């Protein structure tokens, strides 16, 4: 996909279907731009840049939304995609906070 602009703090992208050649416009919300904290996504992306992102859903009239942060760490992404619902994994609790628990999962890179 290619960055075509910014809408406030969201990144607008053009997605081209390789099979049919059709394209549509999607967006990457600021919270899905990167694992790194950024004031504005223009600090990471430029108009015309090709990027990788994963579709997270369709909202607002069917417009696709994406996450670029999901693709930042290929080893972690491959590990997570290899996990199946209901699968039991082992790990070590790294931290407990009011909003959740952080776990180092065995086998994670």
Order of alpha helices (4+ residues) and beta strands (2+ residues): beta-beta-beta-beta-beta-alpha-beta-beta
